[in-house]
């Protein structure tokens, strides 16, 4: 799982930029984020932060 965190984190960062620039809605942000979490096997944001440390 740890090797999946770097690409996952990069995609979440890009997704957050789209949200910040109002290029996507919050609903779209959470839909894509949830899909990415399932795809990369990330259970929660806390888990990814702890493992990545």
PDB file of N, CA, C and O in Angstrom, chain B, residues numbered from 101:
ATOM      1  N   UNK B 101       0.823  -1.197   0.000  1.00  0.00           N
ATOM      2  CA  UNK B 101       0.000   0.000   0.000  1.00  0.00           C
ATOM      3  C   UNK B 101       0.867   1.261   0.000  1.00  0.00           C
ATOM      4  O   UNK B 101       0.500   2.265  -0.609  1.00  0.00           O
ATOM      5  N   UNK B 102       2.020   1.211   0.683  1.00  0.00           N
ATOM      6  CA  UNK B 102       2.832   2.414   0.801  1.00  0.00           C
ATOM      7  C   UNK B 102       3.283   2.958  -0.553  1.00  0.00           C
ATOM      8  O   UNK B 102       3.330   4.173  -0.750  1.00  0.00           O
ATOM      9  N   UNK B 103       3.618   2.057  -1.497  1.00  0.00           N
ATOM     10  CA  UNK B 103       4.048   2.532  -2.806  1.00  0.00           C
ATOM     11  C   UNK B 103       2.908   3.166  -3.578  1.00  0.00           C
ATOM     12  O   UNK B 103       3.156   3.929  -4.512  1.00  0.00           O
ATOM     13  N   UNK B 104       1.670   2.877  -3.221  1.00  0.00           N
ATOM     14  CA  UNK B 104       0.518   3.487  -3.881  1.00  0.00           C
ATOM     15  C   UNK B 104       0.255   4.906  -3.386  1.00  0.00           C
ATOM     16  O   UNK B 104      -0.470   5.658  -4.038  1.00  0.00           O
ATOM     17  N   UNK B 105       0.818   5.277  -2.270  1.00  0.00           N
ATOM     18  CA  UNK B 105       0.495   6.572  -1.666  1.00  0.00           C
ATOM     19  C   UNK B 105       1.048   7.770  -2.433  1.00  0.00           C
ATOM     20  O   UNK B 105       0.433   8.836  -2.430  1.00  0.00           O
ATOM     21  N   UNK B 106       2.166   7.618  -3.072  1.00  0.00           N
ATOM     22  CA  UNK B 106       2.727   8.763  -3.802  1.00  0.00           C
ATOM     23  C   UNK B 106       1.843   9.129  -4.995  1.00  0.00           C
ATOM     24  O   UNK B 106       1.457  10.291  -5.122  1.00  0.00           O
ATOM     25  N   UNK B 107       1.507   8.174  -5.881  1.00  0.00           N
ATOM     26  CA  UNK B 107       0.616   8.551  -6.985  1.00  0.00           C
ATOM     27  C   UNK B 107      -0.761   8.994  -6.492  1.00  0.00           C
ATOM     28  O   UNK B 107      -1.364   9.905  -7.061  1.00  0.00           O
ATOM     29  N   UNK B 108      -1.256   8.350  -5.437  1.00  0.00           N
ATOM     30  CA  UNK B 108      -2.544   8.744  -4.862  1.00  0.00           C
ATOM     31  C   UNK B 108      -2.475  10.188  -4.361  1.00  0.00           C
ATOM     32  O   UNK B 108      -3.365  10.990  -4.644  1.00  0.00           O
ATOM     33  N   UNK B 109      -1.428  10.511  -3.624  1.00  0.00           N
ATOM     34  CA  UNK B 109      -1.273  11.857  -3.070  1.00  0.00           C
ATOM     35  C   UNK B 109      -1.157  12.909  -4.170  1.00  0.00           C
ATOM     36  O   UNK B 109      -1.691  14.010  -4.039  1.00  0.00           O
ATOM     37  N   UNK B 110      -0.469  12.573  -5.240  1.00  0.00           N
ATOM     38  CA  UNK B 110      -0.329  13.508  -6.354  1.00  0.00           C
ATOM     39  C   UNK B 110      -1.686  13.764  -7.017  1.00  0.00           C
ATOM     40  O   UNK B 110      -2.009  14.902  -7.361  1.00  0.00           O
ATOM     41  N   UNK B 111      -2.465  12.719  -7.192  1.00  0.00           N
ATOM     42  CA  UNK B 111      -3.772  12.892  -7.813  1.00  0.00           C
ATOM     43  C   UNK B 111      -4.717  13.676  -6.911  1.00  0.00           C
ATOM     44  O   UNK B 111      -5.492  14.497  -7.401  1.00  0.00           O
ATOM     45  N   UNK B 112      -4.668  13.439  -5.609  1.00  0.00           N
ATOM     46  CA  UNK B 112      -5.500  14.191  -4.668  1.00  0.00           C
ATOM     47  C   UNK B 112      -5.098  15.660  -4.666  1.00  0.00           C
ATOM     48  O   UNK B 112      -5.959  16.537  -4.601  1.00  0.00           O
ATOM     49  N   UNK B 113      -3.795  15.936  -4.737  1.00  0.00           N
ATOM     50  CA  UNK B 113      -3.324  17.329  -4.780  1.00  0.00           C
ATOM     51  C   UNK B 113      -3.831  18.045  -6.024  1.00  0.00           C
ATOM     52  O   UNK B 113      -4.268  19.193  -5.951  1.00  0.00           O
ATOM     53  N   UNK B 114      -3.773  17.365  -7.167  1.00  0.00           N
ATOM     54  CA  UNK B 114      -4.274  17.965  -8.405  1.00  0.00           C
ATOM     55  C   UNK B 114      -5.781  18.183  -8.324  1.00  0.00           C
ATOM     56  O   UNK B 114      -6.299  19.208  -8.767  1.00  0.00           O
ATOM     57  N   UNK B 115      -6.467  17.214  -7.757  1.00  0.00           N
ATOM     58  CA  UNK B 115      -7.917  17.313  -7.599  1.00  0.00           C
ATOM     59  C   UNK B 115      -8.276  18.493  -6.702  1.00  0.00           C
ATOM     60  O   UNK B 115      -9.229  19.223  -6.974  1.00  0.00           O
ATOM     61  N   UNK B 116      -7.505  18.673  -5.628  1.00  0.00           N
ATOM     62  CA  UNK B 116      -7.740  19.793  -4.711  1.00  0.00           C
ATOM     63  C   UNK B 116      -7.532  21.136  -5.416  1.00  0.00           C
ATOM     64  O   UNK B 116      -8.256  22.096  -5.155  1.00  0.00           O
ATOM     65  N   UNK B 117      -6.545  21.199  -6.306  1.00  0.00           N
ATOM     66  CA  UNK B 117      -6.313  22.429  -7.064  1.00  0.00           C
ATOM     67  C   UNK B 117      -7.516  22.758  -7.951  1.00  0.00           C
ATOM     68  O   UNK B 117      -7.917  23.917  -8.057  1.00  0.00           O
ATOM     69  N   UNK B 118      -8.082  21.742  -8.579  1.00  0.00           N
ATOM     70  CA  UNK B 118      -9.275  21.967  -9.401  1.00  0.00           C
ATOM     71  C   UNK B 118     -10.415  22.519  -8.558  1.00  0.00           C
ATOM     72  O   UNK B 118     -11.135  23.419  -8.988  1.00  0.00           O
ATOM     73  N   UNK B 119     -10.575  21.978  -7.359  1.00  0.00           N
ATOM     74  CA  UNK B 119     -11.624  22.457  -6.459  1.00  0.00           C
ATOM     75  C   UNK B 119     -11.352  23.896  -6.024  1.00  0.00           C
ATOM     76  O   UNK B 119     -12.252  24.736  -6.038  1.00  0.00           O
ATOM     77  N   UNK B 120     -10.123  24.171  -5.644  1.00  0.00           N
ATOM     78  CA  UNK B 120      -9.745  25.509  -5.198  1.00  0.00           C
ATOM     79  C   UNK B 120      -9.972  26.556  -6.279  1.00  0.00           C
ATOM     80  O   UNK B 120     -10.386  27.679  -5.993  1.00  0.00           O
ATOM     81  N   UNK B 121      -9.702  26.184  -7.505  1.00  0.00           N
ATOM     82  CA  UNK B 121      -9.885  27.112  -8.630  1.00  0.00           C
ATOM     83  C   UNK B 121     -11.316  27.114  -9.169  1.00  0.00           C
ATOM     84  O   UNK B 121     -11.624  27.746 -10.180  1.00  0.00           O
ATOM     85  N   UNK B 122     -12.176  26.385  -8.459  1.00  0.00           N
ATOM     86  CA  UNK B 122     -13.604  26.304  -8.800  1.00  0.00           C
ATOM     87  C   UNK B 122     -13.853  25.770 -10.210  1.00  0.00           C
ATOM     88  O   UNK B 122     -14.789  26.177 -10.899  1.00  0.00           O
ATOM     89  N   UNK B 123     -12.975  24.836 -10.615  1.00  0.00           N
ATOM     90  CA  UNK B 123     -13.153  24.188 -11.912  1.00  0.00           C
ATOM     91  C   UNK B 123     -14.030  22.941 -11.780  1.00  0.00           C
ATOM     92  O   UNK B 123     -14.553  22.426 -12.769  1.00  0.00           O
ATOM     93  N   UNK B 124     -14.181  22.463 -10.533  1.00  0.00           N
ATOM     94  CA  UNK B 124     -15.100  21.374 -10.228  1.00  0.00           C
ATOM     95  C   UNK B 124     -15.869  21.733  -8.960  1.00  0.00           C
ATOM     96  O   UNK B 124     -15.437  22.581  -8.181  1.00  0.00           O
ATOM     97  N   UNK B 125     -16.997  21.089  -8.765  1.00  0.00           N
ATOM     98  CA  UNK B 125     -17.802  21.334  -7.561  1.00  0.00           C
ATOM     99  C   UNK B 125     -17.310  20.434  -6.424  1.00  0.00           C
ATOM    100  O   UNK B 125     -16.532  19.505  -6.641  1.00  0.00           O
ATOM    101  N   UNK B 126     -17.779  20.728  -5.213  1.00  0.00           N
ATOM    102  CA  UNK B 126     -17.425  19.880  -4.073  1.00  0.00           C
ATOM    103  C   UNK B 126     -17.941  18.467  -4.272  1.00  0.00           C
ATOM    104  O   UNK B 126     -17.279  17.491  -3.918  1.00  0.00           O
ATOM    105  N   UNK B 127     -19.132  18.372  -4.844  1.00  0.00           N
ATOM    106  CA  UNK B 127     -19.712  17.049  -5.100  1.00  0.00           C
ATOM    107  C   UNK B 127     -18.810  16.248  -6.038  1.00  0.00           C
ATOM    108  O   UNK B 127     -18.546  15.070  -5.795  1.00  0.00           O
ATOM    109  N   UNK B 128     -18.343  16.882  -7.100  1.00  0.00           N
ATOM    110  CA  UNK B 128     -17.441  16.216  -8.039  1.00  0.00           C
ATOM    111  C   UNK B 128     -16.127  15.839  -7.358  1.00  0.00           C
ATOM    112  O   UNK B 128     -15.586  14.756  -7.583  1.00  0.00           O
ATOM    113  N   UNK B 129     -15.621  16.748  -6.522  1.00  0.00           N
ATOM    114  CA  UNK B 129     -14.379  16.490  -5.790  1.00  0.00           C
ATOM    115  C   UNK B 129     -14.498  15.222  -4.949  1.00  0.00           C
ATOM    116  O   UNK B 129     -13.635  14.347  -5.009  1.00  0.00           O
ATOM    117  N   UNK B 130     -15.570  15.129  -4.168  1.00  0.00           N
ATOM    118  CA  UNK B 130     -15.734  13.970  -3.287  1.00  0.00           C
ATOM    119  C   UNK B 130     -16.019  12.694  -4.063  1.00  0.00           C
ATOM    120  O   UNK B 130     -15.610  11.612  -3.640  1.00  0.00           O
ATOM    121  N   UNK B 131     -16.712  12.799  -5.186  1.00  0.00           N
ATOM    122  CA  UNK B 131     -16.956  11.615  -6.012  1.00  0.00           C
ATOM    123  C   UNK B 131     -15.640  11.054  -6.549  1.00  0.00           C
ATOM    124  O   UNK B 131     -15.400   9.848  -6.480  1.00  0.00           O
ATOM    125  N   UNK B 132     -14.793  11.928  -7.080  1.00  0.00           N
ATOM    126  CA  UNK B 132     -13.506  11.490  -7.630  1.00  0.00           C
ATOM    127  C   UNK B 132     -12.587  11.015  -6.504  1.00  0.00           C
ATOM    128  O   UNK B 132     -11.892  10.009  -6.646  1.00  0.00           O
ATOM    129  N   UNK B 133     -12.588  11.742  -5.386  1.00  0.00           N
ATOM    130  CA  UNK B 133     -11.736  11.369  -4.259  1.00  0.00           C
ATOM    131  C   UNK B 133     -12.096   9.978  -3.743  1.00  0.00           C
ATOM    132  O   UNK B 133     -11.213   9.165  -3.472  1.00  0.00           O
ATOM    133  N   UNK B 134     -13.382   9.710  -3.609  1.00  0.00           N
ATOM    134  CA  UNK B 134     -13.813   8.392  -3.137  1.00  0.00           C
ATOM    135  C   UNK B 134     -13.415   7.295  -4.118  1.00  0.00           C
ATOM    136  O   UNK B 134     -13.026   6.202  -3.706  1.00  0.00           O
ATOM    137  N   UNK B 135     -13.510   7.582  -5.408  1.00  0.00           N
ATOM    138  CA  UNK B 135     -13.106   6.611  -6.428  1.00  0.00           C
ATOM    139  C   UNK B 135     -11.604   6.339  -6.334  1.00  0.00           C
ATOM    140  O   UNK B 135     -11.171   5.188  -6.406  1.00  0.00           O
ATOM    141  N   UNK B 136     -10.815   7.400  -6.173  1.00  0.00           N
ATOM    142  CA  UNK B 136      -9.372   7.235  -6.039  1.00  0.00           C
ATOM    143  C   UNK B 136      -9.006   6.449  -4.784  1.00  0.00           C
ATOM    144  O   UNK B 136      -8.106   5.611  -4.811  1.00  0.00           O
ATOM    145  N   UNK B 137      -9.701   6.721  -3.694  1.00  0.00           N
ATOM    146  CA  UNK B 137      -9.434   5.998  -2.452  1.00  0.00           C
ATOM    147  C   UNK B 137      -9.685   4.502  -2.638  1.00  0.00           C
ATOM    148  O   UNK B 137      -8.899   3.676  -2.175  1.00  0.00           O
ATOM    149  N   UNK B 138     -10.773   4.156  -3.312  1.00  0.00           N
ATOM    150  CA  UNK B 138     -11.057   2.738  -3.576  1.00  0.00           C
ATOM    151  C   UNK B 138     -10.010   2.138  -4.497  1.00  0.00           C
ATOM    152  O   UNK B 138      -9.524   1.032  -4.264  1.00  0.00           O
ATOM    153  N   UNK B 139      -9.666   2.877  -5.545  1.00  0.00           N
ATOM    154  CA  UNK B 139      -8.701   2.395  -6.537  1.00  0.00           C
ATOM    155  C   UNK B 139      -7.334   2.124  -5.917  1.00  0.00           C
ATOM    156  O   UNK B 139      -6.683   1.136  -6.257  1.00  0.00           O
ATOM    157  N   UNK B 140      -6.896   3.001  -5.006  1.00  0.00           N
ATOM    158  CA  UNK B 140      -5.578   2.855  -4.393  1.00  0.00           C
ATOM    159  C   UNK B 140      -5.608   2.130  -3.051  1.00  0.00           C
ATOM    160  O   UNK B 140      -4.564   1.957  -2.422  1.00  0.00           O
ATOM    161  N   UNK B 141      -6.787   1.705  -2.606  1.00  0.00           N
ATOM    162  CA  UNK B 141      -6.886   0.968  -1.356  1.00  0.00           C
ATOM    163  C   UNK B 141      -6.647   1.819  -0.129  1.00  0.00           C
ATOM    164  O   UNK B 141      -6.178   1.317   0.893  1.00  0.00           O
ATOM    165  N   UNK B 142      -6.962   3.098  -0.215  1.00  0.00           N
ATOM    166  CA  UNK B 142      -6.809   4.004   0.927  1.00  0.00           C
ATOM    167  C   UNK B 142      -8.132   4.028   1.682  1.00  0.00           C
ATOM    168  O   UNK B 142      -9.167   4.386   1.120  1.00  0.00           O
ATOM    169  N   UNK B 143      -8.098   3.649   2.950  1.00  0.00           N
ATOM    170  CA  UNK B 143      -9.322   3.544   3.728  1.00  0.00           C
ATOM    171  C   UNK B 143      -9.784   4.912   4.219  1.00  0.00           C
ATOM    172  O   UNK B 143     -10.974   5.226   4.174  1.00  0.00           O
ATOM    173  N   UNK B 144      -8.839   5.722   4.688  1.00  0.00           N
ATOM    174  CA  UNK B 144      -9.180   7.066   5.150  1.00  0.00           C
ATOM    175  C   UNK B 144      -7.969   7.972   4.989  1.00  0.00           C
ATOM    176  O   UNK B 144      -6.850   7.500   4.789  1.00  0.00           O
ATOM    177  N   UNK B 145      -8.199   9.263   5.077  1.00  0.00           N
ATOM    178  CA  UNK B 145      -7.087  10.213   4.964  1.00  0.00           C
ATOM    179  C   UNK B 145      -6.121  10.062   6.124  1.00  0.00           C
ATOM    180  O   UNK B 145      -4.917  10.259   5.957  1.00  0.00           O
ATOM    181  N   UNK B 146      -6.627   9.718   7.289  1.00  0.00           N
ATOM    182  CA  UNK B 146      -5.765   9.547   8.459  1.00  0.00           C
ATOM    183  C   UNK B 146      -4.820   8.375   8.234  1.00  0.00           C
ATOM    184  O   UNK B 146      -3.637   8.456   8.567  1.00  0.00           O
ATOM    185  N   UNK B 147      -5.336   7.285   7.669  1.00  0.00           N
ATOM    186  CA  UNK B 147      -4.508   6.119   7.404  1.00  0.00           C
ATOM    187  C   UNK B 147      -3.380   6.458   6.445  1.00  0.00           C
ATOM    188  O   UNK B 147      -2.237   6.061   6.669  1.00  0.00           O
ATOM    189  N   UNK B 148      -3.683   7.183   5.385  1.00  0.00           N
ATOM    190  CA  UNK B 148      -2.645   7.513   4.418  1.00  0.00           C
ATOM    191  C   UNK B 148      -1.597   8.419   5.034  1.00  0.00           C
ATOM    192  O   UNK B 148      -0.416   8.303   4.707  1.00  0.00           O
ATOM    193  N   UNK B 149      -1.998   9.310   5.908  1.00  0.00           N
ATOM    194  CA  UNK B 149      -1.042  10.206   6.556  1.00  0.00           C
ATOM    195  C   UNK B 149      -0.128   9.429   7.495  1.00  0.00           C
ATOM    196  O   UNK B 149       1.080   9.665   7.512  1.00  0.00           O
ATOM    197  N   UNK B 150      -0.684   8.508   8.274  1.00  0.00           N
ATOM    198  CA  UNK B 150       0.105   7.749   9.233  1.00  0.00           C
ATOM    199  C   UNK B 150       1.105   6.845   8.512  1.00  0.00           C
ATOM    200  O   UNK B 150       2.275   6.797   8.890  1.00  0.00           O
ATOM    201  N   UNK B 151       0.658   6.130   7.479  1.00  0.00           N
ATOM    202  CA  UNK B 151       1.536   5.217   6.764  1.00  0.00           C
ATOM    203  C   UNK B 151       2.617   5.980   6.032  1.00  0.00           C
ATOM    204  O   UNK B 151       3.747   5.499   5.937  1.00  0.00           O
ATOM    205  N   UNK B 152       2.305   7.157   5.509  1.00  0.00           N
ATOM    206  CA  UNK B 152       3.246   7.920   4.726  1.00  0.00           C
ATOM    207  C   UNK B 152       4.347   8.534   5.583  1.00  0.00           C
ATOM    208  O   UNK B 152       5.427   8.835   5.074  1.00  0.00           O
ATOM    209  N   UNK B 153       4.094   8.724   6.863  1.00  0.00           N
ATOM    210  CA  UNK B 153       5.079   9.325   7.766  1.00  0.00           C
ATOM    211  C   UNK B 153       6.253   8.459   7.932  1.00  0.00           C
ATOM    212  O   UNK B 153       7.181   8.810   8.660  1.00  0.00           O
TER     213      UNK B 153
END
